[in-house]
Amino acid sequence: MAWTTADMRGACTVSQAVDNSDALTVTEAVASANDAVSSLGSMLVEGEVTGFRGPNARSGHCYFQVKDESAVMSVKVWKWTYAKCGFELKDGLKLDMWGNFDVYPGKGELSFLPKRIAVAGEGPLQRQVEALRAKLKAEGLADPARKRPIPRFCTRVCVVTSLSGSVLDDVKRTLLRRNRLVEIQVVGTRIQGEGAPQDIIRALEVAAKARPDCILLVRGGGSYEDLMTFNDETLCRAVAACPVPVVTGIGHEPDNPIVDDVSDRRASTPTGAAESVAPALDEIVDSINTRRERLSRSMEVILDRAHRATGQQGELMERSVRARLSHERLNVESLASRRCLSSPETIVSDREAQLIQAEQRLLDALPRNLERAGREVEGLDTRLASIAPRIVRPHEVRVASLAATLDALSPLKVLGRGYAIARDEVGHVVTDAATLSPGDSVSVRVGSGSFAATVTETTPAAMQE
């Protein structure tokens, strides 16, 4: 994408308006860039060496750039990678490099870190191998977490290799020299040429059925083409899927076929593979003696610590028991000193004396209380006599007024003037003659007394008017 001057000005304006609270530190930015670069994975790069510096006198690493017609990139070749390449690096050399990019935090520089380098032109076969290596690595077959542990003391080892040549003798000699107790089994197979990968796969199956502690897949050195058998995809997958741990020792130190990546342990040589699974007897004895001494010292420390702890606990328990006994002794002595235990009869005599004293106090207080109460009553009589007229008179007037009002409103007063109250048979006051019929019985209340009557005739109110 091409940026114009106007675009850049707009970008600057926007960046000034944006809140910088989420800004990354330089360390965070470089780490993010490194993560992004690492996600690209390994790749094969071809280019011409320029600006070569190395190997460094102190570290042994090499630093240079590679270029093509339109681009240049920095390259760092570590000491061990350079040692395996087998040729001298110099300006103008055209290389094939298999590796990945990395950002160095110290300077924020992007560099290419080769894992393998070769002179360009050896390439097609090597490219094919590296492509397969990357494929199997991406599938996780080279992941260390997938690999199975090799027993530290292998007692049964099965060797898969060619029956001709010195490799098998070297492996047997190494195993017997280091530990004569190791049982050795051998499964012969072709290790190079057409059909060799399939033969090795069948040999691995035979070896696995014997259920040894591990399988040694080994061969001596050879040219790159000779070792191509151990770059076969089918063989590599068979090694990874083998039910018994596989230790490989293919070629010599610089050689690294793909089968080394997927095996459970990789040794640089067949002899190194044998040594890695058969610790020397003297090493085992030394290890046992060392462990015995460590165990003995540990037990002495544990026992000494336990002895001191037991002694401390015993002392604490003894002090605790003594303190408890002393406390209980004081309690018993305190109880024994009480009069109720030393002289039980004092309980009755003390109670008798208390009752006599209470009786005497009561007899002494009774006349005084009666005399005081008499004086208080006489005082109340005098006060009541002096205030009674003031309290009673207003109430007498009020009661007389209410009595007169009640008498005036009394129904009896009305009846005294000649009126009467009639009630029907159920006791209801008769207020309307229409509620009665001839023959009904009524009770009539007059000013003085009452009488019973029988209705002979009723007259409606309208006819009375």
KEMARMI-905435 format. One line per 10 residues: number of its first residue (from 1); their letters; for each residue x, y, z of C-alpha. Coordinates in steps of 0.05 Angstrom, whole numbers, always signed. Example, Ala and Ser with C-alpha at 12.3 -4.5 7.8 and 13.67 -1.06 7.14 Angstrom:
% residues 2
1	AS	+246/-90/+156; +273/-21/+143
END
This chain:
% residues 465
1	MAWTTADMRG	+0/+0/+0; +28/+68/-20; +23/+127/+28; +17/+199/+3; +40/+261/+39; -32/+278/+56; -42/+208/+84; +19/+216/+128; -5/+283/+154; -73/+252/+170
11	ACTVSQAVDN	-40/+194/+205; +1/+242/+247; -61/+281/+266; -98/+219/+287; -40/+192/+327; -36/+258/+365; -111/+253/+382; -108/+181/+405; -100/+168/+480; -31/+138/+493
21	SDALTVTEAV	-53/+100/+555; -47/+34/+517; +22/+48/+488; +71/-10/+490; +140/-6/+520; +199/-19/+474; +208/-87/+507; +135/-105/+495; +137/-81/+423; +200/-121/+408
31	ASANDAVSSL	+171/-183/+442; +107/-176/+400; +149/-170/+337; +189/-231/+356; +126/-271/+369; +99/-251/+301; +165/-270/+267; +169/-336/+305; +100/-355/+281; +128/-358/+210
41	GSMLVEGEVT	+164/-423/+227; +225/-452/+193; +239/-438/+120; +291/-451/+67; +326/-388/+42; +377/-381/-15; +424/-322/-21; +495/-297/-32; +541/-283/+28; +564/-211/+36
51	GFRGPNARSG	+597/-173/+93; +622/-237/+125; +651/-230/+196; +674/-291/+235; +683/-337/+266; +685/-291/+327; +749/-302/+367; +712/-308/+433; +645/-339/+416; +659/-375/+350
61	HCYFQVKDES	+595/-347/+319; +591/-318/+248; +555/-255/+226; +540/-234/+154; +485/-215/+105; +456/-253/+47; +429/-218/-14; +394/-228/-80; +377/-179/-135; +332/-134/-93
71	AVMSVKVWKW	+339/-149/-18; +389/-161/+38; +379/-194/+106; +423/-204/+167; +445/-275/+185; +475/-303/+249; +506/-373/+246; +520/-402/+315; +585/-437/+329; +556/-508/+330
81	TYAKCGFELK	+518/-497/+265; +581/-472/+230; +621/-532/+257; +572/-580/+223; +568/-547/+155; +635/-577/+131; +659/-518/+90; +687/-448/+100; +640/-389/+96; +663/-328/+56
91	DGLKLDMWGN	+637/-270/+15; +607/-288/-52; +588/-358/-32; +517/-377/-51; +481/-414/+6; +419/-454/+20; +399/-441/+93; +344/-476/+132; +323/-437/+194; +278/-384/+222
101	FDVYPGKGEL	+276/-309/+236; +288/-278/+304; +286/-208/+333; +345/-193/+380; +317/-150/+438; +384/-117/+453; +384/-79/+386; +315/-94/+358; +348/-126/+297; +314/-177/+253
111	SFLPKRIAVA	+362/-234/+237; +357/-302/+204; +383/-360/+247; +402/-420/+203; +399/-490/+233; +431/-520/+171; +472/-488/+116; +495/-518/+50; +527/-492/-13; +472/-479/-64
121	GEGPLQRQVE	+470/-532/-118; +470/-590/-69; +398/-569/-59; +341/-611/-89; +351/-672/-45; +366/-631/+16; +305/-587/+4; +262/-650/+1; +292/-674/+67; +282/-608/+103
131	ALRAKLKAEG	+211/-602/+77; +195/-671/+106; +230/-652/+171; +187/-590/+177; +124/-630/+161; +136/-682/+215; +156/-628/+265; +91/-591/+251; +53/-656/+266; +88/-660/+334
141	LADPARKRPI	+129/-722/+320; +192/-686/+342; +160/-656/+404; +201/-673/+467; +136/-681/+507; +116/-739/+462; +180/-778/+471; +182/-836/+521; +233/-840/+576; +289/-891/+570
151	PRFCTRVCVV	+299/-935/+632; +361/-913/+669; +385/-985/+677; +366/-1025/+615; +373/-1101/+626; +349/-1123/+557; +370/-1085/+494; +353/-1103/+423; +400/-1078/+368; +371/-1065/+298
161	TSLSGSVLDD	+428/-1057/+247; +465/-1091/+191; +497/-1157/+208; +557/-1139/+166; +607/-1086/+184; +638/-1064/+250; +579/-1026/+279; +547/-1088/+311; +613/-1110/+341; +626/-1040/+369
171	VKRTLLRRNR	+557/-1038/+401; +565/-1107/+432; +634/-1091/+457; +610/-1026/+488; +551/-1059/+523; +593/-1117/+551; +648/-1070/+573; +602/-1025/+611; +554/-1076/+640; +558/-1152/+629
181	LVEIQVVGTR	+490/-1160/+660; +455/-1129/+599; +422/-1181/+555; +434/-1165/+481; +388/-1185/+424; +402/-1171/+351; +354/-1163/+292; +392/-1157/+226; +368/-1113/+169; +391/-1076/+107
191	IQGEGAPQDI	+408/-1004/+124; +416/-973/+55; +393/-981/-16; +326/-993/-47; +276/-1027/+0; +319/-1014/+62; +266/-971/+98; +215/-1028/+93; +266/-1078/+118; +282/-1034/+178
201	IRALEVAAKA	+207/-1026/+194; +199/-1102/+195; +261/-1108/+239; +232/-1058/+288; +167/-1098/+291; +206/-1162/+307; +247/-1126/+359; +186/-1095/+392; +153/-1164/+399; +211/-1186/+443
211	RPDCILLVRG	+192/-1130/+492; +263/-1105/+509; +274/-1043/+552; +295/-1005/+489; +315/-1014/+416; +381/-988/+388; +373/-968/+315; +445/-956/+292; +490/-953/+231; +560/-927/+215
221	GGSYEDLMTF	+577/-865/+176; +565/-854/+102; +551/-802/+49; +489/-759/+50; +458/-805/-2; +475/-867/+39; +438/-838/+100; +376/-822/+59; +345/-888/+83; +337/-855/+151
231	NDETLCRAVA	+301/-795/+120; +245/-839/+93; +177/-814/+117; +148/-884/+127; +208/-906/+169; +205/-841/+211; +132/-852/+226; +145/-925/+245; +200/-904/+294; +154/-853/+326
241	ACPVPVVTGI	+98/-905/+332; +142/-962/+358; +113/-989/+424; +184/-995/+453; +229/-933/+463; +278/-925/+405; +349/-898/+412; +383/-878/+347; +457/-872/+331; +462/-858/+257
251	GHEPDNPIVD	+528/-838/+225; +574/-790/+261; +569/-724/+299; +550/-677/+240; +498/-725/+212; +427/-713/+233; +376/-753/+193; +302/-742/+207; +296/-808/+244; +340/-776/+298
261	DVSDRRASTP	+286/-722/+308; +229/-771/+318; +265/-823/+360; +260/-823/+436; +334/-809/+444; +387/-788/+394; +461/-805/+402; +515/-778/+357; +546/-846/+343; +527/-920/+351
271	TGAAESVAPA	+577/-926/+408; +545/-865/+442; +476/-898/+435; +502/-961/+469; +535/-922/+525; +471/-882/+538; +430/-945/+555; +482/-985/+593; +513/-948/+652; +579/-977/+673
281	LDEIVDSINT	+578/-1026/+732; +627/-983/+771; +581/-923/+759; +522/-964/+785; +562/-986/+846; +585/-915/+859; +514/-890/+851; +488/-943/+900; +543/-927/+950; +530/-853/+943
291	RRERLSRSME	+456/-864/+954; +470/-910/+1013; +513/-857/+1045; +462/-803/+1032; +407/-848/+1060; +450/-864/+1121; +464/-790/+1134; +391/-773/+1123; +369/-827/+1173; +420/-802/+1224
301	VILDRAHRAT	+394/-732/+1216; +321/-756/+1221; +336/-799/+1282; +375/-743/+1316; +319/-694/+1302; +268/-743/+1327; +310/-757/+1390; +315/-683/+1405; +241/-673/+1392; +224/-731/+1438
311	GQQGELMERS	+268/-703/+1492; +237/-635/+1486; +167/-664/+1487; +186/-705/+1549; +211/-643/+1585; +149/-604/+1566; +105/-661/+1589; +142/-667/+1655; +136/-592/+1669; +63/-594/+1650
321	VRARLSHERL	+49/-653/+1697; +86/-619/+1754; +48/-554/+1744; -17/-592/+1742; -1/-630/+1806; +20/-566/+1841; -45/-532/+1821; -87/-591/+1845; -48/-593/+1910; -64/-520/+1923
331	NVESLASRRC	-137/-533/+1909; -139/-591/+1958; -104/-551/+2011; -151/-493/+2001; -211/-539/+2009; -182/-573/+2070; -172/-506/+2105; -247/-488/+2103; -284/-489/+2171; -340/-531/+2142
341	LSSPETIVSD	-291/-587/+2132; -246/-577/+2192; -306/-564/+2241; -372/-588/+2210; -412/-570/+2273; -398/-497/+2261; -447/-498/+2203; -505/-509/+2251; -479/-462/+2305; -465/-406/+2256
351	REAQLIQAEQ	-535/-413/+2226; -567/-413/+2295; -530/-349/+2314; -552/-316/+2249; -625/-334/+2263; -621/-307/+2334; -592/-242/+2309; -646/-236/+2256; -700/-249/+2308; -673/-196/+2354
361	RLLDALPRNL	-668/-145/+2298; -741/-159/+2279; -765/-151/+2351; -727/-86/+2358; -753/-58/+2292; -827/-76/+2301; -846/-24/+2355; -809/+31/+2318; -844/+14/+2253; -913/+13/+2287
371	ERAGREVEGL	-900/+80/+2320; -876/+112/+2256; -937/+84/+2217; -984/+113/+2271; -954/+181/+2265; -960/+179/+2190; -1035/+159/+2194; -1050/+216/+2243; -1017/+265/+2196; -1058/+239/+2137
381	DTRLASIAPR	-1123/+245/+2176; -1107/+317/+2192; -1090/+334/+2120; -1152/+298/+2093; -1198/+335/+2141; -1170/+402/+2119; -1175/+390/+2044; -1239/+347/+2040; -1287/+406/+2033; -1248/+435/+1976
391	IVRPHEVRVA	-1245/+369/+1939; -1317/+344/+1950; -1359/+407/+1941; -1347/+418/+1866; -1364/+346/+1853; -1429/+350/+1894; -1453/+408/+1851; -1435/+373/+1787; -1471/+309/+1808; -1534/+348/+1828
401	SLAATLDALS	-1535/+383/+1759; -1527/+317/+1722; -1582/+285/+1764; -1631/+341/+1747; -1615/+334/+1673; -1624/+259/+1675; -1690/+265/+1712; -1716/+315/+1660; -1697/+267/+1603; -1723/+204/+1638
411	PLKVLGRGYA	-1780/+166/+1600; -1813/+157/+1667; -1822/+232/+1671; -1859/+230/+1605; -1901/+172/+1628; -1919/+212/+1690; -1953/+263/+1645; -2002/+210/+1619; -1963/+177/+1563; -1954/+101/+1557
421	IARDEVGHVV	-1905/+53/+1523; -1934/-9/+1488; -1893/-71/+1472; -1913/-130/+1428; -1909/-203/+1447; -1834/-206/+1434; -1818/-143/+1474; -1810/-94/+1416; -1835/-23/+1427; -1897/-11/+1384
431	TDAATLSPGD	-1889/+54/+1345; -1937/+40/+1287; -2008/+13/+1297; -2003/-20/+1228; -1956/-72/+1258; -2012/-99/+1303; -2074/-139/+1287; -2138/-149/+1327; -2127/-204/+1378; -2053/-189/+1388
441	SVSVRVGSGS	-2030/-184/+1460; -1991/-123/+1483; -1958/-100/+1547; -1970/-27/+1566; -1924/+13/+1612; -1954/+76/+1645; -1927/+127/+1694; -1935/+80/+1753; -1937/+6/+1736; -1959/-33/+1674
451	FAATVTETTP	-2016/-77/+1649; -2031/-127/+1593; -2082/-114/+1539; -2111/-146/+1476; -2118/-108/+1411; -2190/-104/+1388; -2181/-52/+1333; -2125/-12/+1299; -2131/+55/+1265; -2081/+76/+1212
461	AAMQE	-2045/+144/+1221; -2077/+173/+1157; -2148/+163/+1185; -2129/+197/+1250; -2111/+260/+1212
END
